[in-house]
Structures are given as structure tokens and as C-alpha cells.
Amino acid sequence: MVTRFRLAGRARQNDWIMPEADAQFVAEREAVMTSPRLPITTDRLRLRTFEGKDFDALMAYSTLPEAQRYLDWKARDHVDVKDALEAMSRQVALNRPGDTLALAIERKADDTIIGHISLHWHDATAAQAELRCVLNPVYRRQGYGHEAADAAITLGFDVFHFHRIFARCDARNTASARLLKGLGMRLEAHYREHALFQGEWDEELHFAVLDREWQHTPGVHAFPSRRSAQSHRVA
């Protein structure tokens, strides 16, 4: 199984003028958005930023045909993977809308990279987040995807103060759909043949969860509370 989900918020027109109240809300939110304390740990996993030494592990799964379908970047050869690794190595903080925090999923037992997961700050006013995850098929059906996604969503709500997190997955990717439902996210839409992707009609399932609805599992270590998040920021 290759697990991949994406979240999205609403796009805004370039000439749209933000109301003063919304601008103040955004400014307050930007003030608490920054780098979390890393690595983030769960019972079995460590979520950390990417390093140059991660090339072989990233190459091992991102060039697999069953993984390439769910990647948002080309992974045809070592040049593509090297470029992707360099890009993700720079995605270490959420300071403003459009920023991405990319984290390698590392198994604590043997320090093996088994995939990657990211949070993308998509919409400031609506406090929307985007989540994407790719897991090496070798490590499927062991609960790693659930554990990593649980930690990332908890990070988004408890540290970055997002209000809503969306997830999208290919309608044929039943494993990802089960995972998202298992996380407690609700299915909100099924888009049938809404776009062409790699020469085929693409169908997407859209899932979502609100901050007040979210309950992380016991296997994910607690993050700072929303009220104390600023005291845990990394400059």
C-alpha cells in the first residue's frame, strides 16, 4: 500500500482585499506559526526533517511505480529524487501561508526511513491545512501510516492552531480511505472523473476533521496545549 493524502483550502483572488478584522486574525495566527520542536515522536516512529543521508531511503520507495502515482513531483531517476530531497530539506517551518513542513517518517527501532509526511499552510483566514503522506509499500499493514498521520494532524491542531484539516485520496486507493476513516475523518465528497491524471480519469475522495472534533490516539505523544503553544515555539 502506498498512502497519500492531500488537504486543501480555498484559493483567493489576487485583488481581494482582506477585511480589517480578518487581517488582525491572520496576523495573530501568523505570530504563533513557526517551527515545532523536532523530532516528533510516537511509540514506534520519529518524525524529523530531511537530511542528505536520506537519499537512498527516499530513492528506494519514491521511484516505485505504485508510489509514483501518488507523488506530486517527478521521481523517474536519481536526479529527480535528489531535487526533491533538497526541496524537502528546506521545508522546516510554517511561517506564512504557502509554507510546508516536510518530515521524514523514521522507524525508531532501526532508524529506517519508511516514508514522508507534510503539513502545508494553505489558507490563513480560514485556518486550513494540507496534509500529504507517502509510505513505502514494504511497511504497509503495520499501522505506521495511521501513527504518522495521527501525529501530524495533532501537530496541526495543537501546535499550529489550524481549525480544519482536509484530506484527499484516490477513490481506488481503498487502503488510504480506510486509514482516513480510521483516524476519525468524515467523507465529505466523492468527485467522479473530475480531472485527467496520467492519461486516466481521476476520482477523489475528500475527508475532513475540525479541531474541536479531533482526538488523537494514545500511541501519539501529547503536544503542548493550544494555550501554551507560544511558550514552546522554536525561533
C-alpha positions as CSV (number, residue, x, y, z in Angstrom):
1,M,0.0,0.0,0.0
2,V,1.1,3.5,-0.8
3,T,-0.7,6.0,1.4
4,R,-1.1,9.5,0.1
5,F,-3.5,12.2,1.1
6,R,-3.7,15.9,0.3
7,L,-5.6,18.7,2.0
8,A,-6.7,21.9,0.6
9,G,-8.3,25.3,1.5
10,R,-9.9,28.0,-0.6
11,A,-8.0,30.0,-3.2
12,R,-8.3,33.8,-3.2
13,Q,-8.3,36.3,-6.0
14,N,-5.2,38.5,-6.3
15,D,-7.2,41.6,-6.0
16,W,-9.3,40.5,-3.0
17,I,-9.0,42.9,0.0
18,M,-9.0,41.3,3.4
19,P,-11.4,42.9,5.9
20,E,-9.6,44.6,8.9
21,A,-11.0,42.0,11.4
22,D,-9.8,39.1,9.2
23,A,-6.4,40.8,8.8
24,Q,-6.0,41.0,12.6
25,F,-7.0,37.4,12.9
26,V,-4.4,36.4,10.3
27,A,-1.7,38.5,12.0
28,E,-2.4,36.8,15.3
29,R,-2.3,33.4,13.7
30,E,1.0,34.1,11.9
31,A,2.5,35.1,15.2
32,V,2.2,31.6,16.6
33,M,3.2,29.7,13.4
34,T,6.8,28.6,13.4
35,S,9.0,25.5,13.6
36,P,7.8,22.9,16.1
37,R,10.2,21.2,18.5
38,L,11.6,18.3,16.5
39,P,11.8,15.4,16.2
40,I,8.2,14.5,17.0
41,T,8.0,11.0,18.5
42,T,5.3,8.4,18.8
43,D,5.5,4.9,20.3
44,R,7.3,3.5,17.2
45,L,8.1,6.4,15.0
46,R,10.2,9.6,14.8
47,L,9.1,12.4,12.5
48,R,12.1,14.6,11.7
49,T,13.3,17.0,9.0
50,F,15.1,15.5,6.0
51,E,18.9,15.3,5.7
52,G,21.3,14.5,2.8
53,K,21.8,11.0,4.2
54,D,18.2,10.2,3.5
55,F,18.7,10.0,-0.3
56,D,18.9,6.2,-0.6
57,A,15.8,5.6,1.5
58,L,13.8,8.2,-0.4
59,M,15.0,6.7,-3.7
60,A,14.0,3.2,-2.6
61,Y,10.3,3.9,-2.5
62,S,9.7,7.1,-4.4
63,T,10.7,5.5,-7.7
64,L,8.4,2.5,-7.3
65,P,5.6,2.6,-9.9
66,E,3.0,2.1,-7.2
67,A,4.4,5.2,-5.3
68,Q,4.9,7.5,-8.3
69,R,1.1,7.7,-9.0
70,Y,0.7,9.4,-5.6
71,L,3.7,11.8,-5.7
72,D,3.4,15.5,-6.5
73,W,6.8,15.6,-8.0
74,K,8.6,13.5,-10.7
75,A,10.6,10.5,-9.5
76,R,11.9,9.0,-12.6
77,D,15.6,8.8,-11.6
78,H,18.2,9.8,-9.0
79,V,18.3,13.4,-10.3
80,D,14.5,13.9,-9.7
81,V,14.8,12.3,-6.2
82,K,17.9,14.5,-5.4
83,D,16.0,17.6,-6.3
84,A,13.0,16.5,-4.2
85,L,15.2,15.8,-1.2
86,E,16.9,19.2,-1.5
87,A,13.5,20.8,-1.6
88,M,12.0,18.9,1.3
89,S,15.2,19.5,3.4
90,R,14.4,23.2,3.2
91,Q,10.8,22.8,4.3
92,V,11.4,23.0,8.0
93,A,8.9,25.6,9.3
94,L,5.4,27.2,8.8
95,N,5.9,31.0,9.0
96,R,3.4,32.2,6.5
97,P,0.6,30.8,4.1
98,G,2.2,28.7,1.4
99,D,4.9,27.2,3.6
100,T,5.3,23.5,4.0
101,L,6.7,21.4,6.8
102,A,8.1,18.2,5.4
103,L,9.0,15.4,7.7
104,A,10.7,12.0,7.2
105,I,9.0,9.1,8.9
106,E,11.7,7.2,10.7
107,R,11.2,3.9,12.5
108,K,12.8,4.2,16.0
109,A,13.7,0.5,16.2
110,D,16.3,0.7,13.4
111,D,16.3,4.4,12.2
112,T,14.9,3.3,8.8
113,I,13.1,5.9,6.7
114,I,9.8,4.3,5.7
115,G,8.1,7.4,4.1
116,H,7.4,11.0,4.5
117,I,4.6,13.3,5.6
118,S,4.0,17.0,5.3
119,L,1.8,19.8,6.5
120,H,1.1,22.7,4.1
121,W,-0.3,26.0,5.4
122,H,-2.9,26.7,2.7
123,D,-5.3,29.3,3.9
124,A,-4.6,31.8,6.8
125,T,-8.0,33.4,7.3
126,A,-9.9,30.0,7.2
127,A,-7.1,28.3,9.1
128,Q,-6.9,25.5,6.5
129,A,-4.2,22.9,6.4
130,E,-3.0,20.4,3.7
131,L,-1.6,17.0,4.6
132,R,0.3,14.7,2.3
133,C,1.8,11.3,3.1
134,V,3.6,8.6,1.2
135,L,4.5,5.3,2.8
136,N,7.0,2.7,1.5
137,P,4.8,-0.3,0.4
138,V,7.2,-2.6,2.3
139,Y,5.9,-1.2,5.6
140,R,2.2,-1.5,4.8
141,R,-0.5,-3.0,7.1
142,Q,1.6,-2.4,10.2
143,G,-0.2,0.8,11.4
144,Y,2.7,3.1,10.6
145,G,0.6,5.3,8.3
146,H,-2.0,5.8,10.9
147,E,0.6,6.5,13.6
148,A,2.4,9.1,11.4
149,A,-0.8,10.8,10.2
150,D,-2.2,10.9,13.7
151,A,0.9,12.7,14.9
152,A,0.9,15.2,12.0
153,I,-2.8,16.1,12.5
154,T,-2.3,16.5,16.2
155,L,0.6,18.8,15.4
156,G,-1.5,20.8,13.1
157,F,-4.3,21.3,15.6
158,D,-2.5,21.6,18.9
159,V,0.7,23.5,17.9
160,F,-0.2,25.3,14.7
161,H,-3.8,26.1,15.7
162,F,-5.4,25.0,12.4
163,H,-9.2,25.0,12.5
164,R,-9.8,22.4,9.8
165,I,-7.8,19.8,8.1
166,F,-8.8,18.2,4.8
167,A,-7.6,15.0,3.2
168,R,-8.0,13.8,-0.4
169,C,-7.2,10.3,-1.7
170,D,-7.7,8.5,-5.0
171,A,-11.0,6.7,-4.9
172,R,-9.3,3.5,-5.9
173,N,-6.9,3.8,-3.0
174,T,-9.1,1.9,-0.6
175,A,-6.3,1.5,1.9
176,S,-5.9,5.3,2.3
177,A,-9.7,5.7,2.5
178,R,-9.8,3.1,5.3
179,L,-6.9,4.9,7.1
180,L,-8.6,8.3,6.9
181,K,-11.8,6.9,8.2
182,G,-9.9,5.1,11.0
183,L,-8.4,8.4,12.0
184,G,-11.9,9.8,12.6
185,M,-12.2,11.9,9.5
186,R,-15.5,12.0,7.7
187,L,-16.0,11.5,4.0
188,E,-17.4,14.8,2.6
189,A,-17.3,14.3,-1.1
190,H,-16.6,11.9,-3.9
191,Y,-15.5,13.6,-7.1
192,R,-16.1,11.3,-10.1
193,E,-13.9,11.7,-13.2
194,H,-13.2,15.3,-12.3
195,A,-9.7,15.5,-13.9
196,L,-7.3,13.7,-16.1
197,F,-4.2,12.3,-14.3
198,Q,-1.5,10.4,-16.2
199,G,-3.9,9.7,-19.0
200,E,-6.7,8.4,-16.8
201,W,-9.9,9.9,-15.3
202,D,-9.1,10.7,-11.7
203,E,-11.6,10.2,-8.9
204,E,-11.0,11.7,-5.5
205,L,-12.5,11.2,-2.0
206,H,-12.4,14.2,0.3
207,F,-12.2,13.8,4.0
208,A,-12.2,16.4,6.8
209,V,-11.9,16.9,10.5
210,L,-12.3,20.0,12.7
211,D,-10.0,20.9,15.6
212,R,-12.8,20.5,18.1
213,E,-13.6,17.1,16.7
214,W,-10.0,15.7,16.8
215,Q,-9.0,13.1,19.3
216,H,-5.5,11.7,18.9
217,T,-4.8,8.1,19.8
218,P,-2.9,7.0,23.0
219,G,0.1,5.9,20.8
220,V,0.9,9.5,19.9
221,H,2.7,11.5,22.5
222,A,1.0,14.7,23.7
223,F,1.8,18.1,22.2
224,P,1.7,21.4,24.1
225,S,-1.8,22.6,24.6
226,R,-3.2,25.3,22.4
227,R,-3.0,27.9,25.2
228,S,0.7,27.1,25.9
229,A,1.8,26.7,22.3
230,Q,3.6,30.0,22.2
231,S,5.9,29.1,25.0
232,H,7.1,26.0,23.0
233,R,7.9,27.8,19.8
234,V,11.3,27.5,18.2
235,A,12.8,30.7,17.0
